[in-house]
């Protein structure tokens, strides 16, 4: 017998009786859903009830584990979710260039995402051809691309189509579900380090804690308030960032780190206006530095390495 009704009762009782799902309950119910053991309307009801209470790290981690059990380890070094997109007023998806530069310096980078076209945001998927970043058709293709060119973009529907369906429920029911949090943590490439940008307060810590609950060996993730909620670091803000490692979750306060006289490109491939070129350069450096911090655990060293990569890129591209 399916666990779905038990889970709905657990989270849907009155105020005194309701409680969140345990990790095991969350894993089992999502595993059963992905196996087709109950209908969409039951899962939608469960997710809406969870959303009203605010999802817990155990619930998200259990859901993530169920998806991950269906995706092979693709051998990525860096896991890079691209789900939010950027508001047009916030600039182009400059984080895509950060990912490309890291790939050019020997990291195997797997980007994955969902392009919500009705949201009318600047999404990384629209700029893949600009940097010659190939889009994978499935997980096997993504694995081949990582081995041959070191970077690939894997659409959500190519490795977790049910998750894309669940995201679309927002348009049907008018309410965001916890799946928007789940997809950022799916790590379909099995990346050793990861980046997590989010928008709403509290989700930065939640993303880090989810990674710790999942408990991957030698897996480190940096989580912060991203530009428009995307996996892009804003160099002009001071904020608390969260680092998740198998040993635990730590928080760090990072002050603004903006280089006023930074080297810039003569022409931006994404057609960034001249007055925004310095911001673009600093954003790329800061985003790379955040990723490298997950590996090095030293912000200054991470920033130095990122800046070195950037200067070399500018020099090689005129």
C-alpha positions in Angstrom: 0.0 0.0 0.0 1.3 3.5 -0.9 2.5 5.8 1.8 1.0 8.9 0.2 -2.2 9.1 2.4 -0.1 8.7 5.5 2.1 11.6 4.4 -0.9 13.8 3.6 -2.3 13.1 7.0 1.0 13.8 8.7 1.4 17.3 7.3 -2.3 18.1 6.9 -3.7 17.6 10.3 -4.8 20.5 12.5 -2.3 22.9 13.9 -1.6 20.8 17.0 -1.4 17.5 15.2 0.5 18.2 12.0 4.2 17.7 11.7 6.8 17.6 8.9 7.7 14.4 7.1 10.8 12.5 8.2 13.6 12.0 5.7 12.5 8.4 5.2 8.9 9.4 4.6 9.9 12.0 2.1 12.2 9.6 0.3 9.6 6.8 0.1 6.7 9.0 -1.0 8.8 10.6 -3.8 10.2 7.3 -4.8 6.7 5.9 -5.1 5.5 8.9 -7.1 8.4 8.6 -9.5 7.6 4.9 -9.9 4.0 5.8 -10.8 2.4 4.3 -7.8 -0.1 7.2 -7.2 -1.5 10.1 -9.1 -0.4 13.7 -9.7 -3.2 15.2 -7.7 -2.2 13.4 -4.6 1.4 14.6 -4.9 0.3 18.1 -5.7 -1.8 18.1 -2.5 1.1 16.9 -0.4 3.5 19.5 -1.8 1.1 22.3 -1.3 0.5 21.3 2.3 4.3 21.1 2.9 4.8 24.6 1.2 2.2 26.2 3.6 4.2 25.0 6.6 7.6 25.7 4.9 9.7 22.8 3.8 12.3 21.3 6.1 15.8 20.1 5.3 14.8 16.5 5.9 11.8 16.7 3.5 13.9 18.3 0.7 16.8 15.9 1.3 14.5 12.9 1.1 12.9 14.1 -2.1 16.3 14.8 -3.6 17.6 11.4 -2.7 14.7 9.8 -4.5 15.6 11.6 -7.7 19.3 11.0 -7.4 18.7 7.3 -7.1 17.6 7.4 -10.8 20.5 9.4 -12.2 24.0 8.0 -12.6 27.2 9.8 -11.4 28.4 11.6 -14.5 31.8 12.6 -13.2 31.4 16.3 -12.9 33.7 18.4 -10.7 31.3 21.4 -10.3 27.5 21.2 -9.9 25.9 24.4 -11.2 22.1 24.8 -11.1 20.5 27.5 -13.3 16.8 27.7 -12.5 15.9 31.2 -11.5 17.0 33.2 -14.4 17.8 36.9 -13.9 15.5 39.9 -14.1 16.4 42.0 -17.2 17.3 44.9 -14.9 19.9 42.8 -13.1 22.0 42.2 -16.3 22.8 39.2 -18.4 23.5 35.8 -16.9 27.1 36.6 -16.3 27.5 33.5 -14.2 27.5 31.5 -17.4 30.9 33.1 -18.3 32.2 32.2 -14.8 31.3 28.6 -15.4 32.9 28.6 -18.8 36.2 30.1 -17.5 36.4 27.5 -14.8 35.9 24.8 -17.4 38.7 26.4 -19.5 40.9 26.0 -16.4 40.4 22.3 -16.1 37.2 21.9 -14.1 34.4 19.6 -15.4 31.3 21.8 -15.0 27.7 20.5 -15.4 25.1 23.2 -15.6 21.5 22.1 -15.3 18.3 24.1 -15.3 14.7 24.8 -16.4 13.9 27.8 -18.6 10.5 29.2 -17.4 9.9 31.2 -20.6 6.6 32.8 -19.3 8.7 34.4 -16.5 10.5 36.6 -19.1 13.9 36.4 -17.4 17.4 36.3 -18.8 18.3 32.6 -18.6 21.6 30.8 -19.1 20.0 28.4 -21.6 19.5 31.2 -24.0 23.2 32.1 -24.1 24.8 28.7 -24.4 25.7 29.2 -28.1 27.4 32.5 -27.2 30.1 30.6 -25.4 30.0 27.3 -27.3 28.5 25.5 -24.4 26.8 22.3 -25.7 23.3 21.3 -24.5 23.1 17.6 -23.6 20.2 15.5 -24.9 20.4 13.1 -22.0 22.6 11.9 -19.2 24.8 9.8 -21.4 25.4 12.7 -23.8 26.2 14.9 -20.8 28.8 12.4 -19.5 30.4 12.3 -22.9 30.5 16.1 -23.1 32.1 16.4 -19.7 34.8 14.0 -20.8 35.5 15.7 -24.1 34.9 19.4 -23.7 34.7 19.8 -19.9 31.3 21.6 -19.8 27.7 20.9 -20.6 24.2 22.1 -19.9 21.6 19.4 -19.1 17.9 20.5 -19.2 15.8 19.3 -16.3 13.5 17.4 -18.6 16.4 15.3 -19.9 17.1 13.8 -16.5 14.1 14.5 -14.2 11.0 15.1 -16.4 8.7 14.6 -13.4 10.3 17.5 -11.6 9.7 19.8 -14.6 6.0 18.7 -14.5 5.8 19.5 -10.8 7.3 22.9 -11.3 4.6 23.7 -13.9 2.0 23.1 -11.2 2.7 26.7 -10.0 0.8 27.9 -13.1 -2.1 25.5 -12.4 -2.5 26.1 -8.7 -0.9 29.5 -8.3 1.5 28.4 -5.6 5.2 27.6 -5.7 6.0 24.1 -4.5 9.1 22.7 -2.7 10.2 21.3 -6.0 11.8 24.6 -6.8 14.1 24.0 -3.9 14.6 20.3 -4.7 15.8 20.8 -8.3 18.7 23.0 -7.2 20.1 20.2 -5.1 19.7 17.3 -7.6 23.4 17.4 -8.7 22.9 15.1 -11.7 26.6 15.2 -12.5 27.7 14.0 -9.1 29.8 17.2 -8.7 32.4 17.3 -5.9 31.6 21.0 -5.3 28.5 22.9 -5.9 27.0 26.5 -6.0 23.6 27.4 -4.7 22.1 30.8 -5.2 18.6 31.6 -3.8 16.5 34.6 -3.2 14.2 34.3 -0.2 15.7 34.8 3.3 16.4 31.5 5.1 16.8 29.4 2.0 20.5 30.0 1.9 20.9 28.1 5.2 18.3 25.6 4.1 20.2 24.7 0.9 23.4 24.1 2.9 21.6 22.0 5.5 19.9 19.9 2.8 23.3 19.1 1.4 24.6 18.0 4.8 21.5 15.7 5.3 22.1 14.1 1.9 25.6 13.4 3.2 27.7 12.9 0.1 31.3 12.1 0.8 33.8 14.8 -0.2 30.9 17.0 -1.4 31.1 20.7 -0.5 28.5 23.3 -1.5 28.5 27.1 -1.1 25.1 28.7 -0.6 24.3 32.4 -0.7 21.7 35.1 -1.8 22.1 35.1 -5.5 21.3 37.8 -8.0 17.6 37.4 -8.8 17.8 34.1 -6.9 20.2 32.7 -9.6 23.6 31.0 -8.9 25.4 34.2 -9.4 27.2 36.2 -6.6 26.7 39.9 -6.3 30.1 41.6 -5.6 28.4 44.8 -4.3 26.7 43.2 -1.3 27.8 42.1 2.2 26.1 38.9 3.3 26.4 35.6 5.3 27.2 32.6 3.1 26.8 29.0 4.1 29.3 26.2 3.4 28.1 22.6 3.6 30.6 19.8 4.0 30.3 16.1 5.2 31.6 17.3 8.6 28.9 20.0 9.0 27.5 23.4 8.0 29.3 26.6 8.7 28.4 30.2 8.1 30.8 33.1 7.1 30.2 36.8 6.8 31.6 38.2 3.6 32.0 41.9 3.1 31.7 43.6 -0.3 34.7 42.7 -2.5 34.6 44.9 -5.6 37.6 45.9 -7.7 37.0 49.4 -9.1 39.8 49.3 -11.6 39.2 45.7 -12.9 40.2 44.6 -16.4 37.2 44.4 -18.7 36.6 42.9 -22.1 36.7 45.1 -25.2 33.4 43.5 -26.3 31.1 41.4 -24.1 29.8 38.3 -26.0 26.4 38.8 -24.2 26.3 42.5 -25.4 26.5 43.9 -21.9 26.4 47.8 -22.2 29.7 49.6 -21.6 28.5 51.1 -18.4 27.9 47.7 -16.9 31.2 46.1 -18.0 32.9 46.6 -14.7 30.0 45.1 -12.8 30.0 42.1 -15.2 33.7 41.5 -14.6 33.4 41.7 -10.9 30.4 39.5 -10.9 32.2 36.8 -12.9 35.2 37.0 -10.5 33.1 36.9 -7.4 31.0 34.0 -8.7 34.1 32.0 -9.5 35.6 32.8 -6.1 32.5 31.5 -4.4 32.7 28.2 -6.2 36.5 27.9 -5.5 35.8 28.7 -1.8 33.9 25.5 -1.6 37.1 23.7 -2.7 39.7 25.8 -0.9 37.9 27.0 2.2 39.9 30.2 2.0 38.1 33.2 0.5 41.3 35.3 -0.2 43.0 32.4 -2.0 39.7 31.6 -3.9 39.4 35.3 -4.9 43.0 35.4 -6.0 42.6 32.4 -8.2 39.4 33.6 -9.7 41.0 37.0 -10.5 43.9 35.3 -12.1 41.6 33.3 -14.3 39.7 36.4 -15.3 42.8 38.4 -16.2 44.0 35.5 -18.4 40.6 35.3 -20.1 40.6 39.1 -20.8 44.1 38.9 -22.2 43.3 36.0 -24.5 40.1 37.7 -25.8 41.5 41.1 -26.5 
